[in-house]
Each structure stands twice: as structure tokens, then as C-alpha cells.
Amino acid sequence: MNQLLKTIKANLFPFIVFMILVLACVFGWYFYHPSSPYHARYSFVVSYQEVGTLSPGNRVVVRGIAKGQILKVELTDDAVFVKVEVLADAKISRHSEFRLINAGLMGEREMNILTADDNDWIADGDTVLGAYDDGIAGVGMVFLNAIADLDTMRQMVVALKDSLTIGTSGKKMERIVKKGKNLVRAGENLVTETRNDAQAVLDKAESTLQKVRGVIDDAASKGAVSVEKGSAMLAHVDSVLAQVKATKEELDAVAAKVDKTDNTAGLVVTGKGKLVRELDRISLDIDKLISDIKKSGLKLNVDIF
């Protein structure tokens, strides 16, 4: 018995210190941690058109500070309703931006609230509109799709050029040049046919470049690419666009001349030579543009390619 009492007395002080530390941690968490039920909260709903991989438990950040979490994500025919819960001391204006973004190295989704300056505060149970942000990964996928479109366009340009040099159209042109005026009508038809084919390819090229331009412009506005890189890529796209438009105008000019002259053979030779050179130049410039986009990468030294 005496031995037991001695053991208890010897360990009583360390035990008391240990319990004090445990209780301090528990009370500290209860009174100060944001997840503690001690703190008052309120909830509201944010309506989105899409939310990506958002799920209950994801963080809600207000002015850069974690203030709550996602409680529920409900998909309906009209919208996606996200119910959130935040601490009562988080005063949020109705006119704030409720953005869904990727955060951290793992790219976890979170709601990032950029508060407005007015005092029209959100109350418990309110519903507001939010904005969906693709984030770095989303922008990267858009860039990859743009590169795929550019590569498809380049292949179309190369195929058209090949048809004018080693394909059926090229052989027809050689016959017209050899026979001269005996095949004037055939030459006119071939020029018209070639112009229509080239016009379709160049129209597709122009629309693709305009689409890529929009992608780059949007990425720059979101900060996914730096202003300098974005401006450089846009200038490159504009340069190729101008080249495509100039080639289309040259096609129209050649076609117009065919209707007003008997020198069909000469026009076929001249027109073919110019068109082949321009198509070759466009295909090379598209290759350079693709390389330019790949090298640019994204901010935070993240290279999606």
C-alpha cells in the first residue's frame, strides 16, 4: 500500500501538468478555432451555372482568410445551388464576387469571395449569384484544345498546298499551261474551283485563329499568363491572321482577272505560285505559333505542356 501511495505521489505533478495542457488545448480550440461550435455562423446559397469538382467540406475564403465551408451542392435543371456556412463575423456584401477556384498545390476547389465595398450585407438564408473560374487546370485544357485546333488547321493548309503541287489540281494546272488557249474554259473552272477550296480552308483558318485569340485574351485577363506573354502571343496571332486575310484577297483578285483576260495560262502559273508560297508561309507560321504557345506556359512557373 505504501508503495502505491509513493508511486501516485511521484507521478501526481506530471499528471496534473499533462491534464492542464490537454484542457488548455481543448478550451483553446473551443473558443478560438473557426470550426468550433462556440462561434456563431450563418448560411446562404450561391447559384452557379457550373461548379466543377466542388464538394461539401471545401473551404470558403473571405478576403484571403478561411471563414467557413461548403455544406451542400445541389444540381437542378436551372442551376447548381451551393449552400455555404461562414462565421458570423464575416460581413459579406450581396454585390461581392463569389468565385470557385483551384487553390493550393493539389488544386483543391474552394469558394473565394472578393467582397464589395457597400454595406448591403448578406443575411442568413439569402441566395446570390456566383461566378465559375476554370482555374489554372481549366485554362491549361483550353490552351491544349486551341493547339489541337491550330494543328488541324495547319494540316488542312498543307493538304491544300500539296493538292496544288503534287495532287490532281496541280496536274490539271500543268496541262492548262502546256495547252494554253485551247483549255481557257478549263483554266477558268480550275481557278474558280481552287479558289473555292482555298477560300474554305482560309475561312476555317481565320475562324480558328480568332478563337485562339479569344482564348489567349481570356487567359491574360484571368492572370493565367503574364501581360507580356499574352501580348506577344496576341501579336503573333494577329500577324498570321493578317497573312490569311491577305491571301484570301489575292485569291479574289486572281479570280477576277480570269474573267477579264485571255491569258488564263499565265494567270494559272502566277496564281498557283503565289498561293503555294503563301500557304507554305502560313503553315510555317502556324507551327511557330503553336511552339510559341507551348513555350509560354502559365504563371507560378507551371508549364501545362
NULORO-634419 format. One record per residue (C-alpha): chain; residue in one letter; z, y, x. Coordinates in Angstrom, 2 decimals, padded with zeros to 5 digits. Each point is the difference from the previous one (the first is absolute). Example, Ala and Ser with C-alpha at 12.3 -4.5 7.8 and 13.67 -1.06 7.14 Angstrom:
<sites>
['A' 'A' [007.80 -004.50 012.30]]
['A' 'S' [-000.66 003.44 001.37]]
</sites>
This chain:
<sites>
['A' 'M' [000.00 000.00 000.00]]
['A' 'N' [000.93 002.38 002.78]]
['A' 'Q' [-003.30 -000.77 001.71]]
['A' 'L' [-001.92 000.90 -003.18]]
['A' 'L' [001.81 003.32 -000.36]]
['A' 'K' [-000.72 000.81 003.62]]
['A' 'T' [-003.72 -000.72 -000.52]]
['A' 'I' [-000.14 002.22 -003.11]]
['A' 'K' [001.80 002.85 001.76]]
['A' 'A' [-002.29 -000.27 003.03]]
['A' 'N' [-003.15 000.26 -002.11]]
['A' 'L' [001.20 002.38 -002.71]]
['A' 'F' [-001.03 003.21 001.71]]
['A' 'P' [-003.57 -001.15 000.85]]
['A' 'F' [-000.33 -001.28 -003.58]]
['A' 'I' [001.13 003.33 -001.45]]
['A' 'V' [-002.46 001.88 002.24]]
['A' 'F' [-002.80 -002.36 -001.04]]
['A' 'M' [000.76 000.47 -003.72]]
['A' 'I' [000.14 003.78 000.41]]
['A' 'L' [-003.45 -000.04 001.62]]
['A' 'V' [-001.40 -002.24 -002.75]]
['A' 'L' [001.43 002.19 -002.75]]
['A' 'A' [-001.30 003.13 001.75]]
['A' 'C' [-003.50 -001.48 000.08]]
['A' 'V' [000.18 -001.03 -003.65]]
['A' 'F' [001.28 003.38 -001.17]]
['A' 'G' [-002.46 001.80 002.25]]
['A' 'W' [-002.89 -001.94 -001.50]]
['A' 'Y' [001.29 000.52 -003.54]]
['A' 'F' [000.45 003.75 000.30]]
['A' 'Y' [-002.85 000.95 002.32]]
['A' 'H' [-002.83 -002.56 -000.04]]
['A' 'P' [-002.94 000.96 -002.30]]
['A' 'S' [-000.09 -003.53 -001.49]]
['A' 'S' [003.64 000.13 -001.08]]
['A' 'P' [000.66 -000.01 -003.78]]
['A' 'Y' [002.46 002.84 000.62]]
['A' 'H' [-002.87 002.51 000.09]]
['A' 'A' [-001.46 001.24 -003.25]]
['A' 'R' [-003.70 -000.65 -000.53]]
['A' 'Y' [-002.76 000.73 -002.42]]
['A' 'S' [-003.31 -001.71 -000.64]]
['A' 'F' [-003.46 001.14 -001.06]]
['A' 'V' [-003.51 -001.44 -000.26]]
['A' 'V' [-003.08 000.92 002.05]]
['A' 'S' [-003.44 -000.84 -001.41]]
['A' 'Y' [-002.78 -001.11 002.40]]
['A' 'Q' [-003.55 -001.28 -000.33]]
['A' 'E' [000.70 -002.55 002.74]]
['A' 'V' [002.94 -000.82 002.26]]
['A' 'G' [-001.20 -002.57 002.53]]
['A' 'T' [002.73 -002.38 001.19]]
['A' 'L' [002.96 002.03 -001.29]]
['A' 'S' [002.91 -002.13 -001.23]]
['A' 'P' [003.62 000.41 -001.20]]
['A' 'G' [002.36 000.79 002.85]]
['A' 'N' [-002.44 002.21 001.94]]
['A' 'R' [001.46 003.30 001.18]]
['A' 'V' [-000.26 003.37 -001.69]]
['A' 'V' [-000.01 002.81 002.56]]
['A' 'V' [000.64 003.63 -000.98]]
['A' 'R' [-000.77 002.66 002.60]]
['A' 'G' [000.10 -002.64 002.74]]
['A' 'I' [003.39 -001.47 -001.02]]
['A' 'A' [000.47 -003.34 -001.79]]
['A' 'K' [001.46 000.83 -003.40]]
['A' 'G' [-000.65 -003.06 -002.13]]
['A' 'Q' [-002.13 -003.01 -000.76]]
['A' 'I' [-002.68 -001.39 -002.28]]
['A' 'L' [001.57 -001.77 -002.98]]
['A' 'K' [-003.02 -001.28 -001.90]]
['A' 'V' [-003.81 -000.05 000.13]]
['A' 'E' [-001.69 -000.46 -003.37]]
['A' 'L' [-003.77 -000.45 -000.34]]
['A' 'T' [-001.66 001.09 -003.28]]
['A' 'D' [-003.58 000.54 -001.16]]
['A' 'D' [000.31 003.76 000.44]]
['A' 'A' [002.02 000.36 003.20]]
['A' 'V' [002.58 -001.50 002.33]]
['A' 'F' [003.51 001.24 -000.78]]
['A' 'V' [002.48 000.01 002.87]]
['A' 'K' [003.67 000.42 -000.86]]
['A' 'V' [002.07 001.47 002.81]]
['A' 'E' [003.68 000.72 000.51]]
['A' 'V' [001.26 002.80 002.24]]
['A' 'L' [003.34 001.55 000.86]]
['A' 'A' [001.20 002.73 -002.34]]
['A' 'D' [000.04 002.55 002.83]]
['A' 'A' [-003.78 -000.41 000.45]]
['A' 'K' [-001.37 002.95 -001.94]]
['A' 'I' [-003.69 -000.67 -000.61]]
['A' 'S' [-002.41 002.39 -001.71]]
['A' 'R' [-002.44 -001.31 -002.61]]
['A' 'H' [-002.81 001.60 002.02]]
['A' 'S' [000.77 -001.93 003.18]]
['A' 'E' [-002.48 -002.42 001.60]]
['A' 'F' [000.95 -003.64 -000.57]]
['A' 'R' [-002.06 -001.82 002.62]]
['A' 'L' [-000.07 -003.72 000.75]]
['A' 'I' [-000.50 -000.52 003.72]]
['A' 'N' [000.25 -002.60 002.76]]
['A' 'A' [003.00 000.63 002.25]]
['A' 'G' [001.38 -001.50 003.18]]
['A' 'L' [-001.55 -002.39 002.48]]
['A' 'M' [-000.25 -002.74 -002.63]]
['A' 'G' [-001.81 002.26 -002.44]]
['A' 'E' [002.50 -000.43 -002.85]]
['A' 'R' [-000.72 001.92 -003.18]]
['A' 'E' [002.30 002.80 -001.05]]
['A' 'M' [000.01 002.96 -002.36]]
['A' 'N' [-000.05 003.24 001.95]]
['A' 'I' [000.93 003.04 -002.09]]
['A' 'L' [-001.11 003.42 001.23]]
['A' 'T' [002.08 002.36 -002.09]]
['A' 'A' [-001.33 003.18 -001.57]]
['A' 'D' [001.81 003.33 000.31]]
['A' 'D' [000.67 000.65 -003.71]]
['A' 'N' [003.18 -000.97 -001.88]]
['A' 'D' [-001.59 -002.00 -002.80]]
['A' 'W' [002.09 -003.06 000.81]]
['A' 'I' [-000.73 -003.56 -001.08]]
['A' 'A' [002.63 -001.41 -002.37]]
['A' 'D' [001.08 -003.58 -000.57]]
['A' 'G' [-002.68 -001.91 -001.94]]
['A' 'D' [-002.87 002.43 000.68]]
['A' 'T' [-003.57 -001.12 000.79]]
['A' 'V' [-002.20 001.80 002.55]]
['A' 'L' [-003.40 -000.57 001.62]]
['A' 'G' [-000.34 -001.36 003.54]]
['A' 'A' [-002.70 -000.27 002.66]]
['A' 'Y' [-001.10 -003.15 001.82]]
['A' 'D' [-000.63 000.23 003.74]]
['A' 'D' [-001.95 -002.81 001.70]]
['A' 'G' [001.93 000.60 003.18]]
['A' 'I' [-001.18 -000.90 003.48]]
['A' 'A' [-001.03 -003.53 -000.91]]
['A' 'G' [-001.91 001.20 -003.05]]
['A' 'V' [-001.86 002.64 001.94]]
['A' 'G' [-000.78 -002.58 002.67]]
['A' 'M' [-001.58 -002.31 -002.57]]
['A' 'V' [-002.09 002.88 -001.37]]
['A' 'F' [-001.24 000.71 003.54]]
['A' 'L' [-000.90 -003.64 000.48]]
['A' 'N' [-001.96 000.02 -003.25]]
['A' 'A' [-001.78 003.17 001.07]]
['A' 'I' [-000.99 -001.62 003.29]]
['A' 'A' [-001.32 -003.03 -001.90]]
['A' 'D' [-002.10 002.32 -002.18]]
['A' 'L' [-001.34 001.79 003.06]]
['A' 'D' [-000.91 -003.28 001.66]]
['A' 'T' [-001.85 -001.16 -003.13]]
['A' 'M' [-001.85 003.31 -000.07]]
['A' 'R' [-000.94 -000.35 003.67]]
['A' 'Q' [-001.41 -003.47 -000.65]]
['A' 'M' [-002.14 001.41 -002.83]]
['A' 'V' [-001.36 002.71 002.28]]
['A' 'V' [-000.79 -002.52 002.74]]
['A' 'A' [-001.69 -002.32 -002.52]]
['A' 'L' [-002.20 002.86 -001.21]]
['A' 'K' [-000.89 000.95 003.56]]
['A' 'D' [-000.90 -003.61 000.81]]
['A' 'S' [-002.22 -000.24 -003.07]]
['A' 'L' [-001.94 003.02 001.27]]
['A' 'T' [-000.46 -001.41 003.49]]
['A' 'I' [-000.13 -003.79 -000.09]]
['A' 'G' [000.03 -000.75 -003.74]]
['A' 'T' [-002.60 -000.01 -002.78]]
['A' 'S' [-000.09 003.79 -000.33]]
['A' 'G' [-000.63 000.37 003.71]]
['A' 'K' [-002.94 -002.41 -000.08]]
['A' 'K' [-001.51 001.81 -002.99]]
['A' 'M' [000.23 003.29 001.88]]
['A' 'E' [-001.80 -001.48 003.00]]
['A' 'R' [-002.86 -001.14 -002.26]]
['A' 'I' [-000.29 003.44 -001.55]]
['A' 'V' [-000.13 001.67 003.40]]
['A' 'K' [-002.75 -002.39 001.15]]
['A' 'K' [-002.12 000.29 -003.15]]
['A' 'G' [000.51 003.74 -000.44]]
['A' 'K' [-001.59 001.55 -003.08]]
['A' 'N' [-001.03 -003.36 -001.45]]
['A' 'L' [003.64 -000.54 -000.96]]
['A' 'V' [000.95 003.52 -001.08]]
['A' 'R' [001.33 -001.10 -003.39]]
['A' 'A' [001.96 -002.86 001.57]]
['A' 'G' [001.45 002.47 002.48]]
['A' 'E' [001.10 002.34 -002.76]]
['A' 'N' [001.61 -002.87 -001.89]]
['A' 'L' [001.75 -001.23 003.13]]
['A' 'V' [001.36 003.45 000.83]]
['A' 'T' [001.32 000.33 -003.55]]
['A' 'E' [001.49 -003.49 000.10]]
['A' 'T' [001.60 000.59 003.39]]
['A' 'R' [001.35 003.35 -001.11]]
['A' 'N' [001.60 -001.60 -003.09]]
['A' 'D' [001.61 -002.75 002.10]]
['A' 'A' [001.20 002.47 002.60]]
['A' 'Q' [001.19 002.42 -002.68]]
['A' 'A' [002.16 -002.75 -001.56]]
['A' 'V' [001.53 -000.90 003.37]]
['A' 'L' [000.61 003.63 000.94]]
['A' 'D' [001.47 000.80 -003.43]]
['A' 'K' [002.42 -002.89 000.50]]
['A' 'A' [000.76 001.26 003.49]]
['A' 'E' [000.72 003.49 -001.31]]
['A' 'S' [002.35 -001.25 -002.75]]
['A' 'T' [001.81 -002.29 002.48]]
['A' 'L' [000.49 002.84 002.47]]
['A' 'Q' [001.29 002.26 -002.78]]
['A' 'K' [002.47 -002.74 -000.95]]
['A' 'V' [001.13 -000.40 003.61]]
['A' 'R' [000.37 003.76 000.25]]
['A' 'G' [002.31 -000.04 -003.01]]
['A' 'V' [002.07 -002.80 001.53]]
['A' 'I' [000.47 001.89 003.27]]
['A' 'D' [000.77 003.26 -001.80]]
['A' 'D' [002.60 -001.73 -002.19]]
['A' 'A' [001.59 -001.73 003.00]]
['A' 'A' [000.24 003.32 001.85]]
['A' 'S' [001.58 001.72 -003.00]]
['A' 'K' [002.65 -002.77 -000.18]]
['A' 'G' [000.71 000.28 003.71]]
['A' 'A' [-001.26 -003.54 000.70]]
['A' 'V' [-002.27 001.43 002.69]]
['A' 'S' [000.58 003.12 002.05]]
['A' 'V' [-001.76 003.23 -000.89]]
['A' 'E' [-001.97 -000.10 003.27]]
['A' 'K' [-001.18 -003.58 -000.46]]
['A' 'G' [-000.76 000.57 -003.66]]
['A' 'S' [-002.07 003.10 000.77]]
['A' 'A' [-001.90 -001.81 002.77]]
['A' 'M' [-000.85 -002.95 -002.26]]
['A' 'L' [-001.05 002.29 -002.85]]
['A' 'A' [-002.29 001.89 002.37]]
['A' 'H' [-001.54 -003.31 001.10]]
['A' 'V' [-000.56 -001.08 -003.60]]
['A' 'D' [-001.55 003.38 -000.84]]
['A' 'S' [-002.35 -000.35 002.96]]
['A' 'V' [-001.27 -003.41 -001.17]]
['A' 'L' [-000.24 001.30 -003.56]]
['A' 'A' [-002.18 002.91 001.12]]
['A' 'Q' [-002.21 -002.43 001.89]]
['A' 'V' [-000.43 -002.23 -003.07]]
['A' 'K' [-000.87 002.99 -002.19]]
['A' 'A' [-002.53 001.26 002.55]]
['A' 'T' [-001.66 -003.43 000.10]]
['A' 'K' [-000.25 -000.03 -003.80]]
['A' 'E' [-001.69 003.41 000.08]]
['A' 'E' [-002.43 -001.24 002.65]]
['A' 'L' [-000.91 -002.94 -002.23]]
['A' 'D' [-000.78 002.33 -002.89]]
['A' 'A' [-002.10 002.20 002.27]]
['A' 'V' [-002.12 -002.93 001.22]]
['A' 'A' [-000.50 -001.28 -003.54]]
['A' 'A' [-001.11 003.46 -001.14]]
['A' 'K' [-002.55 000.26 002.82]]
['A' 'V' [-001.57 -003.35 -000.92]]
['A' 'D' [-001.05 001.42 -003.36]]
['A' 'K' [-001.75 002.98 001.61]]
['A' 'T' [-001.92 -001.46 002.95]]
['A' 'D' [-002.39 -002.76 000.98]]
['A' 'N' [001.74 -000.60 003.31]]
['A' 'T' [002.03 -002.86 -001.44]]
['A' 'A' [-000.15 -002.10 003.15]]
['A' 'G' [001.30 002.86 002.13]]
['A' 'L' [002.81 000.71 -002.42]]
['A' 'V' [000.98 -003.66 -000.10]]
['A' 'V' [000.25 -000.09 003.80]]
['A' 'T' [001.89 003.31 000.19]]
['A' 'G' [002.25 -000.74 -002.96]]
['A' 'K' [000.83 -003.51 001.15]]
['A' 'G' [000.83 001.18 003.52]]
['A' 'K' [002.31 002.77 -001.21]]
['A' 'L' [001.69 -002.19 -002.60]]
['A' 'V' [000.63 -002.83 002.46]]
['A' 'R' [001.46 002.43 002.54]]
['A' 'E' [002.24 001.61 -002.61]]
['A' 'L' [001.19 -003.34 -001.36]]
['A' 'D' [000.76 -001.18 003.52]]
['A' 'R' [001.94 003.17 000.68]]
['A' 'I' [001.92 -000.29 -003.28]]
['A' 'S' [000.98 -003.62 000.69]]
['A' 'L' [001.26 000.94 003.47]]
['A' 'D' [001.98 002.93 -001.40]]
['A' 'I' [001.56 -002.23 -002.65]]
['A' 'D' [001.10 -002.38 002.77]]
['A' 'K' [001.59 002.94 001.82]]
['A' 'L' [001.68 001.18 -003.20]]
['A' 'I' [001.49 -003.46 -000.62]]
['A' 'S' [001.28 -000.06 003.59]]
['A' 'D' [001.40 003.52 -000.44]]
['A' 'I' [001.94 -001.01 -003.12]]
['A' 'K' [001.34 -003.14 001.66]]
['A' 'K' [001.20 001.91 003.06]]
['A' 'S' [001.75 002.69 -002.04]]
['A' 'G' [002.68 -002.29 -001.41]]
['A' 'L' [002.94 001.37 -001.93]]
['A' 'K' [003.08 002.11 000.69]]
['A' 'L' [003.15 -001.39 001.67]]
['A' 'N' [-002.32 -001.71 002.50]]
['A' 'V' [-000.75 -002.70 -002.58]]
['A' 'D' [-003.53 -001.28 000.53]]
['A' 'I' [-001.09 -001.84 -003.15]]
['A' 'F' [-003.10 -001.33 001.68]]
</sites>
